[in-house]
Amino acid sequence: MSTNVSIDLGGRTVTLETGRLARQAHGAVVVRDADTFVLGTVVCAPEPRPGVDFLPLTVDYREMMAAGGRIPGGFLKREGRAGELQILTARLIDRSLRPLLPSTWRCETQVQITVFGAGPESDLESVGILAAAAALHISDVPFDGPVAGLRVARNQGHLIALPSRAELATADVDMTISASRAGLVMMEGQAGLISDEAMVAVLQETQGLLGPVLDAMDALREAAGRPKRDIPTDPDAAPIAALVPQVAEAVGDAVNAALEAPLKVDRSEGLRAAKADAVALLSDGEDERLAGAAFEAFLKKRARSRTLNLQRMGSRAPDTVRAISGEAGLLPGNHGSAVFTRGDTQALVSCTLGEPRDAQRFEGVHGTDHRAFLLHYNFPAYSVGEARPNRGPGRREVGHGALARRALEVVLPPRDAFPYVVRVVSDVTESDGSSSMATVCGGCLAMMDAGVPIEAPVAGIAMGLVSDGERSVVLSDICGAEDHLGDMDFKVAGTRDGISAIQMDNKLGSLPVELLRKALRQATAGRRHILDEMASLLGAPREAVAAGAPRTETIQVDPKKIGRIIGKGGATIKDLQRSTRTKIDVNDDGRVVIMSRDPDAIAAAAARIAGLTMELRIGGVYPARIEDVKDFGVFVRFGEHSGLVHRSEWSEGGGLEGASAGGEVSVQLVAINEKGQLVLSRRAAE
């Protein structure tokens, strides 16, 4: 027997149903929004995984192409590896759920979300989060829920839940926000350089929208939820706690000294040596595992206590940004490049300018789309001094690259003014936290070095938090250890005047908006400091695009005349590109983009296109070039048109004075005969 509840979200009815599908799963909920049909399921192993000391949670989000009435492309004609958009949605769901699961949970847990129906105006991210969160809430997995998430857009000051693609296209805020009743759990999105207070208002209003959703999830659980399993206890907690005072006595001073070291390598080496000493002293050659765990527990307690007393790692003040250095134009042969270093985090970034046909093509349930701004983020093992195989970009790399892309995309010039495809590649060469924000800074410098006329420079900063429930300290520009031992990772990117992208994760479960307001203000100060430092490296875009980049010219033609440029089977445009040594991209709206490294070639192609699309008018006068002279008249060409000026129309007396091949002359179109030939006159033109 199925059970369902309905919610009104901004005038749209969203239904949550359980009991009809996937009844052997430990939790299964179908969320419907008009023609959208998404199934969220939760399955959990009956016993903990042996030897696991972390939360074994897997979140998988898949879109079935049949959901949009489509057949997959490619040879196999079936869904394959998850694409970028699906990976990003899975990350949003994972980050909405993970903070609310018990830290001691060790049973393998899988959350799977499948899109079986996708309405043309549905927001699948929102529906996916709701399906996963509702399925986990009604399952037997212990969970500090409910939690709900929504994608929201702001248009002309009004917040829209479940926005359509048309509404997103004109929005100045595009955010996905998850919250429980206790506060905000996760956020990520893009903004059109809005103020801190405007962002806080969006967060508060979204929290209000999520209230009825949380009520509906509770109602669904009350009607059809499974009894929750007991929250497991850690059997090693007591013996580890008993060893912590001994660790403090044995290596407390050494840990303090290591935490004060400004360089990551010194800090890591000091902590490594302290841990080895503690294990040797406390394990007595037997249970080294407990001694090692006791050291880690002591380290976390000591680092957090010092931070709450304003004794930060590396001896920095809470609002201090690490030293910044860098260089623009470092890489030879690239269109643009930069190296950006902040503390022990470094990104080597390149920018390449390509043709319109270089845009990335995406296939999804709603059809195909193209992206003209690409940002790829790489995190090689050597950046953290590790030796491990290179398996290609994982979910983390995809997510960090997407965040940096959103941050920089906002300041790009309009496509009609700058028709290049822009690709930014960031290779993190050193890492001690906040490498995605170093990518934003380095990416901005590389684009300016390439001559991309961005609206304003963009910088990013990662904010952290340590809280004991009574005291809270917000940290600017967190290092890796502060991220690991702290309670929040809050990344904010933007210009001097506004926010362009934002992302927040936390380990406390939920955070109050007022705390994030404080973090935003501190982030703004830090971001402006970083922008000042970047200005000393490169203050504005180069005046022209890089010498190695193709030049472009955009001309507008009547869309009805596009066929003349393309020709039968593409023959005309192929010949045009071959003969002028250019690459030409024709858009449906009549915009024609010509690209070449040779300005003369662009001019030649533009002239020929002008001729192809020229509107012939009886009585019109056209400048022409003489191609050949015969006894009976002169053959001339103007644009892509040619014709004969009979000697009787060349001059009053019928002579051919001044007619020579290669010369220039003005002719008037007198008529077009029954054979389609042009009847031209030099006499009439004069």
WOKAPE-V873805 format. One record per residue. RES is the residue in one small letter. SS is DSSP state (@ for helix, = for strand, . for the rest). PHI is phi in whole degrees, -180 to 180 (none if undefined). PSI is psi in radians with two decimals (none if undefined). Layout:
BEGIN
[[RES,SS,PHI,PSI] [RES,SS,PHI,PSI]]
END
This chain:
BEGIN
[[m,.,none,2.27] [s,.,-89,2.68] [t,=,-129,2.40] [n,=,-143,2.69] [v,=,-133,2.66] [s,=,-121,2.63] [i,=,-132,2.48] [d,=,-99,1.97] [l,=,-116,1.74] [g,.,59,0.63] [g,.,89,-0.02] [r,=,-108,2.40] [t,=,-93,2.08] [v,=,-113,2.29] [t,=,-115,2.35] [l,=,-110,2.20] [e,=,-132,2.44] [t,=,-137,2.74] [g,.,101,-0.08] [r,.,-104,-0.78] [l,.,-115,2.71] [a,.,52,0.91] [r,.,-76,-0.21] [q,.,-90,-0.18] [a,.,-70,2.77] [h,.,-79,-0.21] [g,=,-164,2.30] [a,=,-149,2.22] [v,=,-136,2.33] [v,=,-100,2.25] [v,=,-111,2.25] [r,=,-121,2.33] [d,=,-136,1.76] [a,.,55,-2.04] [d,.,-90,0.15] [t,=,-93,2.39] [f,=,-139,1.86] [v,=,-125,2.27] [l,=,-106,2.18] [g,=,-112,2.28] [t,=,-130,2.64] [v,=,-131,2.28] [v,=,-132,2.39] [c,=,-134,2.37] [a,=,-64,2.59] [p,=,-71,-0.44] [e,=,-128,2.70] [p,=,-63,2.66] [r,.,-74,2.20] [p,.,-63,2.42] [g,.,73,0.22] [v,.,-98,2.28] [d,.,-119,0.47] [f,.,-140,3.01] [l,.,-83,1.91] [p,.,-85,1.28] [l,=,-107,2.28] [t,=,-122,2.25] [v,=,-119,2.21] [d,=,-130,2.21] [y,=,-120,2.21] [r,=,-134,2.49] [e,=,-112,2.11] [m,.,-82,2.25] [m,@,-61,-0.51] [a,@,-62,-0.36] [a,@,-60,-0.50] [g,@,-108,0.27] [g,.,69,0.64] [r,.,-125,2.70] [i,.,-107,2.31] [p,.,-59,2.58] [g,.,-79,-3.08] [g,.,87,3.08] [f,.,-71,-0.71] [l,.,-76,-0.44] [k,.,59,0.64] [r,.,-146,2.84] [e,.,-62,2.40] [g,.,-117,-2.50] [r,.,-60,2.50] [a,.,-58,2.34] [g,.,-84,-3.13] [e,@,-59,-0.79] [l,@,-65,-0.62] [q,@,-71,-0.67] [i,@,-63,-0.75] [l,@,-65,-0.67] [t,@,-67,-0.70] [a,@,-60,-0.67] [r,@,-66,-0.70] [l,@,-61,-0.74] [i,@,-68,-0.81] [d,@,-56,-0.82] [r,@,-72,-0.32] [s,@,-80,-0.48] [l,@,-98,-0.74] [r,@,-54,-0.76] [p,@,-64,-0.30] [l,@,-100,0.04] [l,=,-91,2.60] [p,.,-61,2.44] [s,.,-66,-0.34] [t,.,-96,0.08] [w,.,-73,2.17] [r,.,-125,0.12] [c,=,-84,2.29] [e,=,-56,2.15] [t,=,-126,2.24] [q,=,-122,2.21] [v,=,-111,2.14] [q,=,-125,2.25] [i,=,-120,2.22] [t,=,-128,2.24] [v,=,-91,1.93] [f,=,-100,-0.29] [g,=,-147,2.30] [a,.,-131,1.83] [g,.,-66,2.68] [p,.,-62,-0.44] [e,.,-115,0.36] [s,.,-82,2.58] [d,.,-100,1.77] [l,@,-72,-0.49] [e,@,-59,-0.89] [s,@,-61,-0.84] [v,@,-64,-0.64] [g,@,-64,-0.77] [i,@,-62,-0.78] [l,@,-62,-0.72] [a,@,-65,-0.77] [a,@,-67,-0.79] [a,@,-66,-0.69] [a,@,-68,-0.70] [a,@,-64,-0.71] [l,@,-69,-0.62] [h,@,-67,-0.67] [i,@,-88,-0.11] [s,.,-78,3.13] [d,.,-89,0.06] [v,.,-75,2.25] [p,.,-62,2.31] [f,=,-158,2.24] [d,.,-86,0.98] [g,.,-101,-2.95] [p,.,-80,2.85] [v,.,-132,2.60] [a,=,-140,2.65] [g,=,-135,2.58] [l,=,-142,2.54] [r,=,-90,2.29] [v,=,-128,2.64] [a,=,-130,2.58] [r,=,-115,2.10] [n,=,-122,2.08] [q,.,52,0.74] [g,.,84,-0.09] [h,=,-104,2.34] [l,=,-90,2.32] [i,=,-119,2.19] [a,=,-87,2.59] [l,.,50,0.99] [p,.,-68,2.59] [s,.,-80,2.95] [r,@,-65,-0.60] [a,@,-66,-0.68] [e,@,-69,-0.63] [l,@,-66,-0.59] [a,@,-64,-0.46] [t,.,-112,0.19] [a,.,-86,2.63] [d,.,-101,0.00] [v,=,-140,2.29] [d,=,-135,1.73] [m,=,-129,2.51] [t,=,-112,2.13] [i,=,-130,2.30] [s,=,-117,2.51] [a,=,-152,2.64] [s,=,-107,-3.06] [r,.,-69,-0.39] [a,.,-83,-0.30] [g,=,153,-2.90] [l,=,-80,2.42] [v,=,-108,-0.75] [m,=,-153,2.59] [m,=,-152,2.63] [e,=,-163,2.47] [g,=,168,-2.97] [q,=,-125,2.58] [a,=,-141,2.65] [g,=,-88,1.02] [l,=,59,0.90] [i,=,-91,2.86] [s,.,-78,2.91] [d,@,-60,-0.77] [e,@,-67,-0.62] [a,@,-65,-0.65] [m,@,-66,-0.74] [v,@,-61,-0.70] [a,@,-63,-0.68] [v,@,-63,-0.75] [l,@,-63,-0.78] [q,@,-66,-0.74] [e,@,-68,-0.64] [t,@,-66,-0.68] [q,@,-56,-0.72] [g,@,-64,-0.68] [l,@,-65,-0.54] [l,@,-80,-0.26] [g,@,-55,-0.93] [p,@,-62,-0.51] [v,@,-67,-0.74] [l,@,-63,-0.68] [d,@,-62,-0.73] [a,@,-65,-0.66] [m,@,-66,-0.69] [d,@,-64,-0.70] [a,@,-65,-0.68] [l,@,-66,-0.70] [r,@,-67,-0.72] [e,@,-63,-0.60] [a,@,-84,-0.57] [a,@,-143,0.25] [g,.,-80,2.67] [r,.,-85,2.66] [p,.,-61,2.39] [k,.,-76,2.51] [r,.,-70,2.77] [d,.,-68,2.53] [i,.,-71,2.13] [p,.,-71,2.65] [t,.,-102,2.73] [d,.,-91,1.99] [p,.,-65,-0.35] [d,.,-90,-0.07] [a,@,-60,-0.80] [a,@,-66,-0.89] [p,@,-63,-0.59] [i,@,-66,-0.79] [a,@,-60,-0.63] [a,@,-67,-0.49] [l,@,-85,-0.34] [v,@,-58,-0.80] [p,@,-59,-0.60] [q,@,-69,-0.64] [v,@,-62,-0.77] [a,@,-59,-0.74] [e,@,-70,-0.65] [a,@,-78,-0.76] [v,@,-132,0.30] [g,@,-58,-0.78] [d,@,-66,-0.67] [a,@,-65,-0.67] [v,@,-65,-0.75] [n,@,-58,-0.79] [a,@,-64,-0.71] [a,@,-66,-0.73] [l,@,-65,-0.42] [e,@,-84,-0.20] [a,.,-65,2.25] [p,.,-74,-0.44] [l,.,-96,2.44] [k,@,-60,-0.74] [v,@,-63,-0.69] [d,@,-70,-0.70] [r,@,-65,-0.78] [s,@,-65,-0.73] [e,@,-67,-0.69] [g,@,-64,-0.75] [l,@,-70,-0.61] [r,@,-64,-0.76] [a,@,-67,-0.71] [a,@,-64,-0.70] [k,@,-66,-0.72] [a,@,-61,-0.72] [d,@,-65,-0.75] [a,@,-64,-0.76] [v,@,-64,-0.73] [a,@,-64,-0.67] [l,@,-76,-0.63] [l,@,-99,-0.40] [s,@,-84,-0.38] [d,.,55,0.59] [g,.,74,0.11] [e,.,-110,-1.68] [d,.,-86,1.45] [e,@,-69,-0.46] [r,@,-61,-0.83] [l,@,-66,-0.70] [a,@,-64,-0.72] [g,@,-64,-0.71] [a,@,-66,-0.64] [a,@,-64,-0.68] [f,@,-63,-0.79] [e,@,-63,-0.67] [a,@,-65,-0.72] [f,@,-66,-0.75] [l,@,-58,-0.79] [k,@,-63,-0.78] [k,@,-64,-0.77] [r,@,-68,-0.76] [a,@,-64,-0.73] [r,@,-69,-0.71] [s,@,-63,-0.74] [r,@,-63,-0.72] [t,@,-64,-0.74] [l,@,-63,-0.43] [n,.,-97,0.33] [l,.,63,0.52] [q,.,-109,1.51] [r,.,-84,2.72] [m,@,-56,2.47] [g,@,74,0.17] [s,@,61,0.61] [r,.,-98,2.70] [a,.,-75,2.74] [p,.,-55,-0.58] [d,.,-102,0.24] [t,.,-88,2.34] [v,.,-95,2.44] [r,.,-63,2.84] [a,.,-60,2.43] [i,=,-117,2.40] [s,=,-147,2.98] [g,=,168,-3.05] [e,=,-159,2.38] [a,=,-98,2.55] [g,.,76,0.52] [l,.,-72,-0.69] [l,.,-91,2.15] [p,.,-73,2.52] [g,.,87,-0.27] [n,.,-83,2.67] [h,.,-67,-0.63] [g,=,-158,2.58] [s,=,-158,2.83] [a,=,-163,2.64] [v,=,-117,2.28] [f,=,-124,2.17] [t,=,-123,2.25] [r,=,-133,1.91] [g,.,62,-2.21] [d,.,-102,0.38] [t,=,-113,2.32] [q,=,-143,2.39] [a,=,-127,2.27] [l,=,-104,2.02] [v,=,-124,2.41] [s,=,-120,2.73] [c,=,-132,2.22] [t,=,-121,2.36] [l,=,-103,2.17] [g,=,-123,-3.10] [e,.,-86,2.83] [p,@,-54,-0.57] [r,@,-73,-0.14] [d,@,-82,-0.08] [a,.,-58,2.56] [q,=,-81,2.36] [r,=,-101,2.28] [f,=,-116,2.41] [e,=,-114,2.23] [g,=,-144,-3.07] [v,.,-66,-0.42] [h,.,-94,0.13] [g,=,116,-2.84] [t,=,-103,2.64] [d,=,-142,2.86] [h,=,-129,2.52] [r,=,-123,2.19] [a,.,-99,-0.11] [f,=,-122,2.05] [l,=,-116,2.41] [l,=,-136,2.09] [h,=,-116,2.31] [y,=,-116,2.23] [n,=,-120,2.43] [f,.,-129,1.39] [p,.,-69,2.71] [a,@,-63,-0.55] [y,@,-64,-0.34] [s,@,-65,-0.37] [v,@,-121,0.35] [g,.,68,0.53] [e,.,-113,2.71] [a,.,-114,1.84] [r,.,-150,2.71] [p,.,-65,2.60] [n,.,-90,1.88] [r,.,-100,0.16] [g,.,87,3.05] [p,.,-66,2.28] [g,.,-98,-2.95] [r,@,-61,-0.67] [r,@,-63,-0.80] [e,@,-64,-0.72] [v,@,-62,-0.76] [g,@,-66,-0.77] [h,@,-65,-0.70] [g,@,-64,-0.68] [a,@,-66,-0.69] [l,@,-64,-0.80] [a,@,-65,-0.64] [r,@,-62,-0.79] [r,@,-60,-0.69] [a,@,-63,-0.66] [l,@,-92,-0.43] [e,@,-61,-0.56] [v,.,-63,-0.53] [v,.,-99,0.10] [l,.,-69,2.61] [p,.,-71,2.80] [p,.,-60,2.63] [r,.,-63,-0.62] [d,.,-71,-0.37] [a,.,-92,-0.43] [f,.,-143,1.51] [p,.,-81,0.18] [y,.,-71,2.63] [v,=,-86,2.25] [v,=,-111,2.18] [r,=,-120,2.15] [v,=,-111,2.29] [v,=,-123,2.16] [s,=,-112,2.12] [d,=,-108,2.00] [v,=,-77,1.96] [t,=,-95,-0.35] [e,=,-145,2.53] [s,.,-141,2.23] [d,.,-145,0.99] [g,.,90,2.59] [s,.,63,0.62] [s,@,-70,-0.49] [s,@,-68,-0.61] [m,@,-76,-0.54] [a,@,-64,-0.59] [t,@,-64,-0.70] [v,@,-60,-0.85] [c,@,-66,-0.84] [g,@,-66,-0.64] [g,@,-64,-0.69] [c,@,-63,-0.80] [l,@,-63,-0.72] [a,@,-65,-0.70] [m,@,-66,-0.73] [m,@,-65,-0.65] [d,@,-65,-0.56] [a,@,-79,-0.15] [g,.,90,0.32] [v,.,-74,2.09] [p,.,-80,1.26] [i,.,-69,2.74] [e,.,-66,-0.71] [a,.,-165,2.67] [p,.,-64,2.59] [v,.,-124,2.43] [a,=,-133,2.83] [g,=,-135,2.67] [i,=,-144,2.51] [a,=,-105,2.22] [m,=,-106,2.53] [g,=,-123,3.11] [l,=,-153,2.45] [v,=,-129,2.20] [s,=,-140,2.42] [d,.,-111,0.24] [g,.,96,-0.49] [e,.,-111,-0.75] [r,.,-113,2.55] [s,=,-139,2.39] [v,=,-125,2.15] [v,=,-92,2.32] [l,=,-114,2.36] [s,=,-94,2.46] [d,.,54,1.14] [i,.,-72,2.54] [c,.,-88,3.07] [g,@,-61,-0.73] [a,@,-67,-0.60] [e,@,-69,-0.58] [d,@,-66,-0.80] [h,@,-66,-0.73] [l,@,-94,-0.14] [g,.,-94,-2.93] [d,.,-113,-0.11] [m,=,-154,2.53] [d,=,-126,1.86] [f,=,-124,1.86] [k,=,-102,2.29] [v,=,-132,2.21] [a,=,-125,2.65] [g,=,169,-3.06] [t,.,-89,-3.01] [r,.,-63,-0.49] [d,.,-107,-0.20] [g,.,-167,2.93] [i,=,-88,2.35] [s,=,-109,-0.51] [a,=,-155,2.69] [i,=,-152,2.57] [q,=,-152,2.39] [m,=,-140,2.30] [d,=,-127,2.69] [n,=,-146,2.84] [k,.,-112,-0.04] [l,.,-86,-0.24] [g,.,108,-0.92] [s,.,-160,2.73] [l,=,-131,2.49] [p,.,-74,2.62] [v,@,-62,-0.63] [e,@,-62,-0.60] [l,@,-67,-0.69] [l,@,-70,-0.54] [r,@,-60,-0.79] [k,@,-63,-0.74] [a,@,-64,-0.66] [l,@,-65,-0.74] [r,@,-63,-0.74] [q,@,-68,-0.62] [a,@,-66,-0.65] [t,@,-62,-0.76] [a,@,-62,-0.77] [g,@,-65,-0.69] [r,@,-64,-0.71] [r,@,-66,-0.63] [h,@,-63,-0.76] [i,@,-64,-0.70] [l,@,-63,-0.65] [d,@,-61,-0.74] [e,@,-67,-0.69] [m,@,-65,-0.62] [a,@,-62,-0.50] [s,@,-73,-0.32] [l,@,-90,-0.77] [l,.,-163,1.98] [g,.,-85,-0.39] [a,.,-157,2.87] [p,.,-62,2.59] [r,.,-57,2.66] [e,.,-67,-0.47] [a,.,-136,2.78] [v,.,-65,2.79] [a,.,-56,2.59] [a,.,-59,-0.58] [g,.,-83,-0.12] [a,.,-83,2.60] [p,.,-66,2.56] [r,=,-87,2.71] [t,=,-132,2.67] [e,=,-142,2.32] [t,=,-112,2.21] [i,=,-123,2.66] [q,=,-108,2.24] [v,.,-123,2.89] [d,.,-65,2.12] [p,@,-53,-0.47] [k,@,-69,-0.27] [k,@,-104,0.17] [i,@,-59,-0.65] [g,@,-57,-0.57] [r,@,-65,-0.60] [i,@,-76,-0.69] [i,@,-74,-0.85] [g,.,78,3.01] [k,@,-66,2.11] [g,@,64,0.32] [g,@,81,0.21] [a,@,-64,-0.72] [t,@,-66,-0.83] [i,@,-69,-0.57] [k,@,-65,-0.78] [d,@,-65,-0.69] [l,@,-62,-0.79] [q,@,-67,-0.70] [r,@,-68,-0.77] [s,@,-75,-0.50] [t,@,-101,-0.06] [r,.,57,0.81] [t,.,-127,2.98] [k,=,-121,2.28] [i,=,-124,2.29] [d,=,-119,2.15] [v,=,-109,2.16] [n,.,-98,2.71] [d,.,-62,-0.43] [d,.,-85,0.08] [g,.,96,-0.02] [r,=,-78,2.22] [v,=,-117,2.09] [v,=,-105,2.14] [i,=,-109,2.27] [m,=,-128,2.38] [s,=,-169,2.76] [r,.,-84,-0.11] [d,.,-109,1.95] [p,@,-59,-0.60] [d,@,-66,-0.63] [a,@,-65,-0.70] [i,@,-62,-0.76] [a,@,-63,-0.70] [a,@,-65,-0.75] [a,@,-65,-0.70] [a,@,-63,-0.69] [a,@,-66,-0.70] [r,@,-70,-0.64] [i,@,-66,-0.69] [a,@,-60,-0.69] [g,@,-67,-0.71] [l,@,-63,-0.61] [t,.,-101,0.11] [m,.,-62,2.41] [e,.,-93,1.83] [l,.,-71,2.39] [r,.,-135,2.22] [i,.,-59,2.22] [g,.,94,-0.17] [g,.,-73,2.53] [v,=,-108,2.31] [y,=,-132,2.40] [p,=,-72,2.30] [a,=,-132,2.85] [r,=,-115,2.35] [i,=,-77,2.16] [e,=,-98,-0.64] [d,=,-159,2.65] [v,=,-123,2.17] [k,=,-120,2.94] [d,.,-61,-0.57] [f,.,-92,-0.11] [g,=,163,-2.96] [v,=,-123,2.25] [f,=,-90,2.25] [v,=,-129,2.81] [r,=,-135,2.37] [f,=,-136,2.18] [g,.,62,-2.27] [e,.,-100,0.25] [h,=,-110,2.58] [s,=,-140,2.75] [g,=,-170,3.08] [l,=,-108,2.31] [v,=,-101,1.84] [h,=,-62,2.60] [r,@,-58,-0.48] [s,@,-70,-0.37] [e,@,-102,0.03] [w,@,-82,-0.73] [s,.,-151,2.94] [e,.,-61,-0.71] [g,.,-90,0.01] [g,.,83,0.10] [g,.,-80,2.88] [l,.,-112,0.64] [e,.,-60,2.35] [g,.,80,0.05] [a,.,-91,2.02] [s,.,-148,2.49] [a,.,-56,2.34] [g,.,94,-0.17] [g,.,-76,2.91] [e,=,-111,2.52] [v,=,-155,2.68] [s,=,-101,2.36] [v,=,-130,2.66] [q,=,-109,2.41] [l,=,-81,1.97] [v,=,-87,-0.71] [a,=,-167,2.96] [i,=,-124,2.04] [n,.,-76,-3.12] [e,.,-66,-0.32] [k,.,-91,0.03] [g,.,84,0.14] [q,.,-83,2.59] [l,=,-86,2.29] [v,=,-101,2.00] [l,=,-118,2.70] [s,=,-142,2.21] [r,@,-81,-0.64] [r,@,-59,-0.81] [a,@,-67,-0.62] [a,@,-66,-0.61] [e,.,-78,none]]
END
